[in-house]
């Protein structure tokens, strides 16, 4: 199986991590690595229902607008992987909006750039950034 097909089957992009030739020979090793690359949070594909549920929780949650092939979005995803491991952030809900496919959400949230992060607490927008890729700055946005 080609590396790209294996990555696609695992739901990962080629830029998520580097596979060395010896590492790629073991599917179990790739799957184990893939599990460690997943954001350990309540990562949910955006839907109006998911957004309403997050609002009703009264808890802080983050909305990320990501576009396929966007280098900023890929860097941001890697930074989010790191930040969402933090003990005080680990349980936060992360809603991922497809910048390519969800024009209704883009209009609803008035988003014009991929890589936008919007932090909500309950039904109130708390902060918004565009193109933030530094893990320390994303963490600062989330914890204030």
Rosetta constraint file for C-alpha pairs under 8 A:
AtomPair CA 1 CA 5 HARMONIC 6.56 0.50
AtomPair CA 1 CA 6 HARMONIC 6.44 0.50
AtomPair CA 2 CA 6 HARMONIC 6.23 0.50
AtomPair CA 3 CA 7 HARMONIC 6.09 0.50
AtomPair CA 3 CA 24 HARMONIC 7.19 0.50
AtomPair CA 4 CA 8 HARMONIC 6.10 0.50
AtomPair CA 4 CA 13 HARMONIC 7.88 0.50
AtomPair CA 4 CA 14 HARMONIC 6.61 0.50
AtomPair CA 5 CA 9 HARMONIC 6.09 0.50
AtomPair CA 6 CA 10 HARMONIC 6.29 0.50
AtomPair CA 7 CA 11 HARMONIC 6.20 0.50
AtomPair CA 7 CA 12 HARMONIC 5.03 0.50
AtomPair CA 7 CA 13 HARMONIC 6.10 0.50
AtomPair CA 7 CA 14 HARMONIC 6.61 0.50
AtomPair CA 8 CA 12 HARMONIC 5.60 0.50
AtomPair CA 8 CA 13 HARMONIC 6.64 0.50
AtomPair CA 10 CA 31 HARMONIC 7.39 0.50
AtomPair CA 10 CA 34 HARMONIC 7.26 0.50
AtomPair CA 12 CA 16 HARMONIC 6.44 0.50
AtomPair CA 12 CA 34 HARMONIC 7.64 0.50
AtomPair CA 14 CA 18 HARMONIC 7.38 0.50
AtomPair CA 15 CA 74 HARMONIC 7.30 0.50
AtomPair CA 16 CA 37 HARMONIC 7.75 0.50
AtomPair CA 16 CA 74 HARMONIC 7.61 0.50
AtomPair CA 16 CA 78 HARMONIC 7.34 0.50
AtomPair CA 19 CA 23 HARMONIC 6.07 0.50
AtomPair CA 19 CA 24 HARMONIC 5.88 0.50
AtomPair CA 20 CA 24 HARMONIC 6.13 0.50
AtomPair CA 21 CA 25 HARMONIC 6.74 0.50
AtomPair CA 22 CA 26 HARMONIC 7.66 0.50
AtomPair CA 23 CA 29 HARMONIC 6.83 0.50
AtomPair CA 23 CA 30 HARMONIC 7.17 0.50
AtomPair CA 24 CA 29 HARMONIC 7.73 0.50
AtomPair CA 24 CA 30 HARMONIC 6.62 0.50
AtomPair CA 26 CA 30 HARMONIC 6.42 0.50
AtomPair CA 27 CA 31 HARMONIC 6.11 0.50
AtomPair CA 28 CA 32 HARMONIC 6.04 0.50
AtomPair CA 29 CA 33 HARMONIC 6.09 0.50
AtomPair CA 30 CA 34 HARMONIC 6.00 0.50
AtomPair CA 31 CA 35 HARMONIC 6.26 0.50
AtomPair CA 32 CA 36 HARMONIC 6.62 0.50
AtomPair CA 33 CA 37 HARMONIC 6.42 0.50
AtomPair CA 34 CA 38 HARMONIC 6.61 0.50
AtomPair CA 37 CA 81 HARMONIC 7.06 0.50
AtomPair CA 38 CA 81 HARMONIC 6.92 0.50
AtomPair CA 39 CA 43 HARMONIC 6.99 0.50
AtomPair CA 39 CA 80 HARMONIC 7.23 0.50
AtomPair CA 39 CA 81 HARMONIC 4.86 0.50
AtomPair CA 39 CA 82 HARMONIC 7.97 0.50
AtomPair CA 39 CA 84 HARMONIC 6.39 0.50
AtomPair CA 39 CA 85 HARMONIC 7.49 0.50
AtomPair CA 40 CA 81 HARMONIC 7.43 0.50
AtomPair CA 40 CA 84 HARMONIC 6.24 0.50
AtomPair CA 40 CA 85 HARMONIC 6.24 0.50
AtomPair CA 40 CA 90 HARMONIC 6.43 0.50
AtomPair CA 40 CA 91 HARMONIC 7.84 0.50
AtomPair CA 41 CA 84 HARMONIC 6.37 0.50
AtomPair CA 41 CA 85 HARMONIC 7.90 0.50
AtomPair CA 41 CA 90 HARMONIC 5.45 0.50
AtomPair CA 41 CA 91 HARMONIC 5.23 0.50
AtomPair CA 41 CA 92 HARMONIC 5.96 0.50
AtomPair CA 41 CA 93 HARMONIC 6.21 0.50
AtomPair CA 41 CA 94 HARMONIC 6.96 0.50
AtomPair CA 42 CA 91 HARMONIC 6.49 0.50
AtomPair CA 42 CA 92 HARMONIC 6.35 0.50
AtomPair CA 42 CA 93 HARMONIC 4.55 0.50
AtomPair CA 42 CA 94 HARMONIC 5.92 0.50
AtomPair CA 43 CA 93 HARMONIC 5.97 0.50
AtomPair CA 43 CA 94 HARMONIC 4.66 0.50
AtomPair CA 43 CA 95 HARMONIC 5.98 0.50
AtomPair CA 43 CA 96 HARMONIC 7.23 0.50
AtomPair CA 44 CA 50 HARMONIC 7.56 0.50
AtomPair CA 44 CA 93 HARMONIC 7.42 0.50
AtomPair CA 44 CA 94 HARMONIC 6.14 0.50
AtomPair CA 44 CA 95 HARMONIC 4.96 0.50
AtomPair CA 44 CA 96 HARMONIC 6.21 0.50
AtomPair CA 45 CA 95 HARMONIC 5.64 0.50
AtomPair CA 45 CA 96 HARMONIC 4.93 0.50
AtomPair CA 45 CA 97 HARMONIC 6.42 0.50
AtomPair CA 46 CA 50 HARMONIC 6.23 0.50
AtomPair CA 46 CA 51 HARMONIC 6.87 0.50
AtomPair CA 46 CA 95 HARMONIC 5.06 0.50
AtomPair CA 46 CA 96 HARMONIC 5.21 0.50
AtomPair CA 46 CA 97 HARMONIC 5.04 0.50
AtomPair CA 46 CA 98 HARMONIC 7.75 0.50
AtomPair CA 47 CA 51 HARMONIC 6.21 0.50
AtomPair CA 48 CA 52 HARMONIC 6.17 0.50
AtomPair CA 49 CA 53 HARMONIC 6.11 0.50
AtomPair CA 50 CA 54 HARMONIC 6.16 0.50
AtomPair CA 50 CA 95 HARMONIC 7.71 0.50
AtomPair CA 51 CA 55 HARMONIC 6.18 0.50
AtomPair CA 51 CA 95 HARMONIC 7.55 0.50
AtomPair CA 52 CA 56 HARMONIC 6.14 0.50
AtomPair CA 53 CA 57 HARMONIC 6.29 0.50
AtomPair CA 54 CA 58 HARMONIC 7.22 0.50
AtomPair CA 54 CA 59 HARMONIC 7.22 0.50
AtomPair CA 54 CA 61 HARMONIC 6.75 0.50
AtomPair CA 54 CA 93 HARMONIC 7.33 0.50
AtomPair CA 54 CA 122 HARMONIC 6.89 0.50
AtomPair CA 55 CA 59 HARMONIC 7.41 0.50
AtomPair CA 55 CA 120 HARMONIC 7.78 0.50
AtomPair CA 55 CA 121 HARMONIC 7.23 0.50
AtomPair CA 55 CA 122 HARMONIC 4.26 0.50
AtomPair CA 55 CA 123 HARMONIC 4.83 0.50
AtomPair CA 56 CA 122 HARMONIC 6.13 0.50
AtomPair CA 56 CA 123 HARMONIC 7.31 0.50
AtomPair CA 57 CA 122 HARMONIC 6.32 0.50
AtomPair CA 58 CA 121 HARMONIC 6.13 0.50
AtomPair CA 58 CA 122 HARMONIC 3.87 0.50
AtomPair CA 58 CA 123 HARMONIC 7.32 0.50
AtomPair CA 59 CA 92 HARMONIC 7.87 0.50
AtomPair CA 59 CA 121 HARMONIC 5.45 0.50
AtomPair CA 59 CA 122 HARMONIC 5.50 0.50
AtomPair CA 60 CA 92 HARMONIC 6.67 0.50
AtomPair CA 60 CA 93 HARMONIC 7.58 0.50
AtomPair CA 60 CA 119 HARMONIC 6.95 0.50
AtomPair CA 60 CA 120 HARMONIC 5.42 0.50
AtomPair CA 60 CA 121 HARMONIC 4.01 0.50
AtomPair CA 60 CA 122 HARMONIC 6.27 0.50
AtomPair CA 61 CA 92 HARMONIC 5.68 0.50
AtomPair CA 61 CA 93 HARMONIC 4.91 0.50
AtomPair CA 61 CA 94 HARMONIC 5.99 0.50
AtomPair CA 61 CA 95 HARMONIC 7.68 0.50
AtomPair CA 61 CA 119 HARMONIC 5.89 0.50
AtomPair CA 61 CA 120 HARMONIC 5.35 0.50
AtomPair CA 61 CA 121 HARMONIC 6.33 0.50
AtomPair CA 61 CA 122 HARMONIC 7.84 0.50
AtomPair CA 62 CA 92 HARMONIC 7.53 0.50
AtomPair CA 62 CA 93 HARMONIC 6.35 0.50
AtomPair CA 62 CA 94 HARMONIC 4.88 0.50
AtomPair CA 62 CA 95 HARMONIC 6.18 0.50
AtomPair CA 62 CA 117 HARMONIC 6.78 0.50
AtomPair CA 62 CA 118 HARMONIC 5.71 0.50
AtomPair CA 62 CA 119 HARMONIC 4.56 0.50
AtomPair CA 62 CA 120 HARMONIC 6.22 0.50
AtomPair CA 63 CA 94 HARMONIC 5.83 0.50
AtomPair CA 63 CA 95 HARMONIC 4.69 0.50
AtomPair CA 63 CA 96 HARMONIC 5.93 0.50
AtomPair CA 63 CA 97 HARMONIC 7.10 0.50
AtomPair CA 63 CA 117 HARMONIC 5.64 0.50
AtomPair CA 63 CA 118 HARMONIC 5.11 0.50
AtomPair CA 63 CA 119 HARMONIC 6.43 0.50
AtomPair CA 63 CA 120 HARMONIC 7.98 0.50
AtomPair CA 64 CA 94 HARMONIC 7.24 0.50
AtomPair CA 64 CA 95 HARMONIC 6.24 0.50
AtomPair CA 64 CA 96 HARMONIC 4.98 0.50
AtomPair CA 64 CA 97 HARMONIC 6.03 0.50
AtomPair CA 64 CA 115 HARMONIC 6.71 0.50
AtomPair CA 64 CA 116 HARMONIC 5.93 0.50
AtomPair CA 64 CA 117 HARMONIC 4.71 0.50
AtomPair CA 64 CA 118 HARMONIC 6.68 0.50
AtomPair CA 65 CA 73 HARMONIC 7.99 0.50
AtomPair CA 65 CA 96 HARMONIC 6.07 0.50
AtomPair CA 65 CA 97 HARMONIC 4.76 0.50
AtomPair CA 65 CA 98 HARMONIC 6.15 0.50
AtomPair CA 65 CA 99 HARMONIC 5.59 0.50
AtomPair CA 65 CA 114 HARMONIC 5.53 0.50
AtomPair CA 65 CA 115 HARMONIC 5.41 0.50
AtomPair CA 65 CA 116 HARMONIC 5.35 0.50
AtomPair CA 65 CA 117 HARMONIC 6.61 0.50
AtomPair CA 66 CA 70 HARMONIC 7.50 0.50
AtomPair CA 66 CA 73 HARMONIC 5.44 0.50
AtomPair CA 66 CA 96 HARMONIC 6.97 0.50
AtomPair CA 66 CA 97 HARMONIC 6.24 0.50
AtomPair CA 66 CA 98 HARMONIC 5.59 0.50
AtomPair CA 66 CA 99 HARMONIC 5.31 0.50
AtomPair CA 66 CA 100 HARMONIC 7.91 0.50
AtomPair CA 66 CA 114 HARMONIC 5.48 0.50
AtomPair CA 66 CA 115 HARMONIC 5.56 0.50
AtomPair CA 66 CA 116 HARMONIC 7.69 0.50
AtomPair CA 67 CA 73 HARMONIC 6.54 0.50
AtomPair CA 67 CA 98 HARMONIC 6.10 0.50
AtomPair CA 67 CA 99 HARMONIC 4.80 0.50
AtomPair CA 67 CA 100 HARMONIC 5.60 0.50
AtomPair CA 67 CA 114 HARMONIC 5.92 0.50
AtomPair CA 67 CA 115 HARMONIC 7.64 0.50
AtomPair CA 68 CA 73 HARMONIC 7.95 0.50
AtomPair CA 68 CA 99 HARMONIC 7.94 0.50
AtomPair CA 68 CA 100 HARMONIC 7.06 0.50
AtomPair CA 69 CA 74 HARMONIC 7.82 0.50
AtomPair CA 70 CA 74 HARMONIC 6.34 0.50
AtomPair CA 70 CA 114 HARMONIC 7.58 0.50
AtomPair CA 71 CA 75 HARMONIC 6.19 0.50
AtomPair CA 72 CA 76 HARMONIC 5.99 0.50
AtomPair CA 72 CA 114 HARMONIC 7.93 0.50
AtomPair CA 72 CA 115 HARMONIC 6.28 0.50
AtomPair CA 72 CA 131 HARMONIC 6.25 0.50
AtomPair CA 72 CA 132 HARMONIC 7.94 0.50
AtomPair CA 72 CA 133 HARMONIC 6.81 0.50
AtomPair CA 73 CA 77 HARMONIC 6.02 0.50
AtomPair CA 73 CA 114 HARMONIC 6.85 0.50
AtomPair CA 73 CA 115 HARMONIC 5.07 0.50
AtomPair CA 73 CA 131 HARMONIC 7.51 0.50
AtomPair CA 73 CA 133 HARMONIC 7.92 0.50
AtomPair CA 74 CA 78 HARMONIC 6.38 0.50
AtomPair CA 75 CA 79 HARMONIC 6.30 0.50
AtomPair CA 75 CA 133 HARMONIC 5.67 0.50
AtomPair CA 76 CA 80 HARMONIC 6.05 0.50
AtomPair CA 76 CA 115 HARMONIC 7.02 0.50
AtomPair CA 76 CA 131 HARMONIC 7.54 0.50
AtomPair CA 76 CA 132 HARMONIC 6.52 0.50
AtomPair CA 76 CA 133 HARMONIC 4.39 0.50
AtomPair CA 76 CA 134 HARMONIC 7.36 0.50
AtomPair CA 76 CA 135 HARMONIC 7.97 0.50
AtomPair CA 77 CA 81 HARMONIC 6.18 0.50
AtomPair CA 78 CA 82 HARMONIC 6.60 0.50
AtomPair CA 79 CA 83 HARMONIC 6.19 0.50
AtomPair CA 79 CA 133 HARMONIC 6.12 0.50
AtomPair CA 79 CA 134 HARMONIC 6.26 0.50
AtomPair CA 79 CA 135 HARMONIC 4.64 0.50
AtomPair CA 79 CA 138 HARMONIC 7.70 0.50
AtomPair CA 80 CA 84 HARMONIC 5.72 0.50
AtomPair CA 80 CA 135 HARMONIC 6.70 0.50
AtomPair CA 80 CA 138 HARMONIC 7.55 0.50
AtomPair CA 81 CA 85 HARMONIC 6.74 0.50
AtomPair CA 82 CA 86 HARMONIC 7.48 0.50
AtomPair CA 82 CA 135 HARMONIC 6.78 0.50
AtomPair CA 83 CA 89 HARMONIC 7.36 0.50
AtomPair CA 83 CA 135 HARMONIC 5.97 0.50
AtomPair CA 83 CA 136 HARMONIC 7.72 0.50
AtomPair CA 83 CA 138 HARMONIC 7.31 0.50
AtomPair CA 83 CA 139 HARMONIC 6.02 0.50
AtomPair CA 84 CA 89 HARMONIC 5.65 0.50
AtomPair CA 84 CA 90 HARMONIC 5.01 0.50
AtomPair CA 84 CA 91 HARMONIC 7.99 0.50
AtomPair CA 84 CA 92 HARMONIC 7.74 0.50
AtomPair CA 85 CA 89 HARMONIC 7.00 0.50
AtomPair CA 85 CA 90 HARMONIC 5.34 0.50
AtomPair CA 86 CA 90 HARMONIC 5.58 0.50
AtomPair CA 89 CA 142 HARMONIC 7.74 0.50
AtomPair CA 89 CA 143 HARMONIC 7.98 0.50
AtomPair CA 97 CA 102 HARMONIC 6.82 0.50
AtomPair CA 97 CA 105 HARMONIC 7.43 0.50
AtomPair CA 98 CA 102 HARMONIC 5.59 0.50
AtomPair CA 99 CA 103 HARMONIC 7.15 0.50
AtomPair CA 99 CA 106 HARMONIC 7.20 0.50
AtomPair CA 99 CA 114 HARMONIC 6.29 0.50
AtomPair CA 102 CA 106 HARMONIC 6.54 0.50
AtomPair CA 103 CA 107 HARMONIC 6.20 0.50
AtomPair CA 104 CA 108 HARMONIC 6.08 0.50
AtomPair CA 105 CA 109 HARMONIC 6.04 0.50
AtomPair CA 106 CA 110 HARMONIC 5.68 0.50
AtomPair CA 106 CA 111 HARMONIC 4.95 0.50
AtomPair CA 106 CA 112 HARMONIC 7.12 0.50
AtomPair CA 107 CA 111 HARMONIC 6.49 0.50
AtomPair CA 111 CA 116 HARMONIC 7.11 0.50
AtomPair CA 113 CA 130 HARMONIC 6.82 0.50
AtomPair CA 113 CA 131 HARMONIC 7.87 0.50
AtomPair CA 114 CA 130 HARMONIC 7.54 0.50
AtomPair CA 114 CA 131 HARMONIC 7.24 0.50
AtomPair CA 115 CA 130 HARMONIC 5.72 0.50
AtomPair CA 115 CA 131 HARMONIC 4.65 0.50
AtomPair CA 115 CA 132 HARMONIC 6.98 0.50
AtomPair CA 116 CA 128 HARMONIC 7.13 0.50
AtomPair CA 116 CA 129 HARMONIC 5.63 0.50
AtomPair CA 116 CA 130 HARMONIC 4.24 0.50
AtomPair CA 116 CA 131 HARMONIC 5.87 0.50
AtomPair CA 116 CA 132 HARMONIC 7.55 0.50
AtomPair CA 117 CA 128 HARMONIC 5.64 0.50
AtomPair CA 117 CA 129 HARMONIC 5.31 0.50
AtomPair CA 117 CA 130 HARMONIC 6.37 0.50
AtomPair CA 117 CA 131 HARMONIC 7.92 0.50
AtomPair CA 117 CA 132 HARMONIC 7.74 0.50
AtomPair CA 118 CA 125 HARMONIC 7.08 0.50
AtomPair CA 118 CA 126 HARMONIC 7.61 0.50
AtomPair CA 118 CA 127 HARMONIC 5.84 0.50
AtomPair CA 118 CA 128 HARMONIC 4.44 0.50
AtomPair CA 118 CA 129 HARMONIC 6.64 0.50
AtomPair CA 119 CA 125 HARMONIC 6.01 0.50
AtomPair CA 119 CA 126 HARMONIC 5.47 0.50
AtomPair CA 119 CA 127 HARMONIC 5.20 0.50
AtomPair CA 119 CA 128 HARMONIC 6.31 0.50
AtomPair CA 119 CA 141 HARMONIC 7.78 0.50
AtomPair CA 119 CA 142 HARMONIC 6.99 0.50
AtomPair CA 120 CA 124 HARMONIC 5.48 0.50
AtomPair CA 120 CA 125 HARMONIC 4.39 0.50
AtomPair CA 120 CA 126 HARMONIC 5.21 0.50
AtomPair CA 120 CA 127 HARMONIC 7.20 0.50
AtomPair CA 121 CA 125 HARMONIC 6.54 0.50
AtomPair CA 121 CA 126 HARMONIC 6.48 0.50
AtomPair CA 127 CA 141 HARMONIC 7.15 0.50
AtomPair CA 132 CA 137 HARMONIC 7.28 0.50
AtomPair CA 132 CA 138 HARMONIC 6.71 0.50
AtomPair CA 133 CA 137 HARMONIC 7.78 0.50
AtomPair CA 133 CA 138 HARMONIC 7.28 0.50
AtomPair CA 134 CA 138 HARMONIC 6.26 0.50
AtomPair CA 135 CA 139 HARMONIC 6.07 0.50
AtomPair CA 136 CA 140 HARMONIC 6.18 0.50
AtomPair CA 137 CA 141 HARMONIC 6.27 0.50
AtomPair CA 138 CA 142 HARMONIC 6.36 0.50
AtomPair CA 139 CA 143 HARMONIC 6.16 0.50
AtomPair CA 140 CA 144 HARMONIC 5.42 0.50
